Amino acid sequence: VAGSVEAKHGSLRLLERLAHRATVERVEHATRRMRGITIVGTGLIGLDWMPGQQVRVMFKDPTQLRTWLSPRDLAGMSRTYSLWDYDREAGRYQLIVMDHAGDGPGTRWSRTVQPGDTIFVGSPEGRFVARVPSSYHLFIGEETAAVCFGAILRGLPAGTPALGVLQAGTPEDHLDLPGGDGFVRVELGDRVASPSQVLLDAVRSLILPEGAGTAYLAGEAKTIQAIRRHLLNERGWTRPAILTKPFWTPGKRGLE
Ligand SMILES: Cc1cc2nc3c(=O)[nH]c(=O)nc-3n(C[C@H](O)[C@H](O)[C@H](O)COP(=O)(O)OP(=O)(O)OC[C@H]3O[C@@H](n4cnc5c(N)ncnc54)[C@H](O)[C@@H]3O)c2cc1C
């Protein structure tokens, strides 16, 4: 019995290392359809982070056995969100979550989350981060992608040229990005999001600087594939110069 209690405590400790217990500090509108959610916790102090990385947010308590026994709870247990910003000393994550008007657990959480709520979050992870040095950086994506773009842009060495093509539902839905005032902005309106012809057309008409840049494509999966093909086949880019990160696509749940 003592052994099994120890094993249980051991796995709980491991779980708490992977999933830090934290508190929601603030919830505010970042745009009409996006909420800024600030999460703070002692377990979040001093973690390694590179701008562009994401964290796992768990809506169910992973330290409770019942979470793991219910298939419904497990399917909707977590979603992945980019860090808009991270205060390493204070242990403070800033997320920005898009309300896509659906009924997925991520969107539902963003609509109902309140300051004071307990939440479990993972450590920063992922390889969608700035590639430096690069003669310029090209950011292409929609609202959800704008979050990690903001973090990467803020972390670029001063004076690094950056261009972007950003899509949002309507003109009010664009997120302000640090250094992103000159980016091309397009609106999807009522058109099909997957793949987005609007975004692809805007990229097609973009005049790119001379030299080898790095492209960051994130957001809706089919749109990213189409834009990647365009850069490779019509613009002569090489594969290693294009970083891609699919965040969502119709009919699939929680891509990561
Ligand atoms: C690495 C990574 C980073 C991410 N970062 C962010 C971020 O910073 N901010 C953010 O808001 N999301 C981000 N996402 C997406 C996020 O993880 C969820 O997929 C999203 O919040 C939807 O979750 P859900 O539970 O509401 O819907 P799900 O149950 O996952 O999906 C159900 C359905 O909802 C629809 N749907 C999902 N997302 C959208 C959308 N954006 N627009 C229109 N329809 C949609 C699709 O039809 C999908 O099949 C990221 C994803 C990944 C993989």
The ligand as a Tripos MOL2 file, in Angstrom:
@<TRIPOS>MOLECULE
LIG
   53    58     1     0     0
SMALL
NO_CHARGES

@<TRIPOS>ATOM
      1 C1          0.5930   25.6500  -31.7810 C.3       1 LIG1
      2 C2         -0.7950   26.2230  -31.6790 C.ar      1 LIG1
      3 C3         -0.9610   27.5240  -31.2220 C.ar      1 LIG1
      4 C4         -2.2390   28.0970  -31.1660 C.ar      1 LIG1
      5 N1         -2.3670   29.3630  -30.7100 N.ar      1 LIG1
      6 C5         -3.5900   29.9320  -30.6450 C.ar      1 LIG1
      7 C6         -3.7490   31.2640  -30.1490 C.ar      1 LIG1
      8 O1         -2.7940   31.9260  -29.7610 O.2       1 LIG1
      9 N2         -5.0220   31.7700  -30.1130 N.ar      1 LIG1
     10 C7         -6.1210   31.0420  -30.5220 C.ar      1 LIG1
     11 O2         -7.2450   31.5500  -30.4510 O.2       1 LIG1
     12 N3         -5.9830   29.7790  -30.9790 N.ar      1 LIG1
     13 C8         -4.7590   29.2040  -31.0310 C.ar      1 LIG1
     14 N4         -4.6390   27.9200  -31.4650 N.ar      1 LIG1
     15 C9         -5.8770   27.1590  -31.7650 C.3       1 LIG1
     16 C10        -6.4200   26.5110  -30.4770 C.3       1 LIG1
     17 O3         -5.5530   25.4940  -30.0220 O.3       1 LIG1
     18 C11        -7.7950   25.8470  -30.6880 C.3       1 LIG1
     19 O4         -7.7210   24.9870  -31.7870 O.3       1 LIG1
     20 C12        -8.9020   26.8420  -30.9100 C.3       1 LIG1
     21 O5         -9.0470   27.6810  -29.7730 O.3       1 LIG1
     22 C13       -10.2140   26.1380  -31.1590 C.3       1 LIG1
     23 O6        -10.4780   25.2810  -30.0780 O.3       1 LIG1
     24 P1        -11.9460   24.8310  -29.7380 P.3       1 LIG1
     25 O7        -11.8700   23.8580  -28.6110 O.co2     1 LIG1
     26 O8        -12.8230   26.0250  -29.5740 O.co2     1 LIG1
     27 O9        -12.4260   24.0970  -31.0710 O.3       1 LIG1
     28 P2        -12.0850   22.6080  -31.5390 P.3       1 LIG1
     29 O10       -12.9030   21.6240  -30.7720 O.co2     1 LIG1
     30 O11       -10.5920   22.4040  -31.4790 O.co2     1 LIG1
     31 O12       -12.5230   22.6880  -33.0410 O.3       1 LIG1
     32 C14       -13.8650   22.5170  -33.4200 C.3       1 LIG1
     33 C15       -14.1200   23.2040  -34.7410 C.3       1 LIG1
     34 O13       -14.1450   24.6230  -34.5500 O.3       1 LIG1
     35 C16       -13.7610   25.2650  -35.7650 C.3       1 LIG1
     36 N5        -12.6700   26.2230  -35.4700 N.ar      1 LIG1
     37 C17       -11.6160   26.0400  -34.6280 C.ar      1 LIG1
     38 N6        -10.8310   27.1320  -34.6230 N.ar      1 LIG1
     39 C18       -11.3930   28.0330  -35.4790 C.ar      1 LIG1
     40 C19       -11.0530   29.3460  -35.9050 C.ar      1 LIG1
     41 N7         -9.9750   30.0020  -35.4490 N.pl3     1 LIG1
     42 N8        -11.8670   29.9520  -36.8010 N.ar      1 LIG1
     43 C20       -12.9700   29.3390  -37.2900 C.ar      1 LIG1
     44 N9        -13.3390   28.0800  -36.9130 N.ar      1 LIG1
     45 C21       -12.5690   27.4470  -36.0310 C.ar      1 LIG1
     46 C22       -13.3120   24.1560  -36.7240 C.3       1 LIG1
     47 O14       -14.3560   23.8630  -37.6020 O.3       1 LIG1
     48 C23       -13.0680   22.9720  -35.8150 C.3       1 LIG1
     49 O15       -13.2510   21.7520  -36.4600 O.3       1 LIG1
     50 C24        -3.3720   27.3310  -31.5440 C.ar      1 LIG1
     51 C25        -3.2020   26.0120  -31.9800 C.ar      1 LIG1
     52 C26        -1.9290   25.4610  -32.0640 C.ar      1 LIG1
     53 C27        -1.7680   24.0510  -32.5620 C.3       1 LIG1
@<TRIPOS>BOND
     1     1     2 1
     2     2     3 ar
     3     2    52 ar
     4     3     4 ar
     5     4     5 ar
     6     4    50 ar
     7     5     6 ar
     8     6     7 ar
     9     6    13 1
    10     7     8 2
    11     7     9 ar
    12     9    10 ar
    13    10    11 2
    14    10    12 ar
    15    12    13 ar
    16    13    14 ar
    17    14    15 1
    18    14    50 ar
    19    15    16 1
    20    16    17 1
    21    16    18 1
    22    18    19 1
    23    18    20 1
    24    20    21 1
    25    20    22 1
    26    22    23 1
    27    23    24 1
    28    24    25 2
    29    24    26 1
    30    24    27 1
    31    27    28 1
    32    28    29 2
    33    28    30 1
    34    28    31 1
    35    31    32 1
    36    32    33 1
    37    33    34 1
    38    33    48 1
    39    34    35 1
    40    35    36 1
    41    35    46 1
    42    36    37 ar
    43    36    45 ar
    44    37    38 ar
    45    38    39 ar
    46    39    40 ar
    47    39    45 ar
    48    40    41 1
    49    40    42 ar
    50    42    43 ar
    51    43    44 ar
    52    44    45 ar
    53    46    47 1
    54    46    48 1
    55    48    49 1
    56    50    51 ar
    57    51    52 ar
    58    52    53 1
@<TRIPOS>SUBSTRUCTURE
     1 LIG1         1 GROUP 0 **** ****
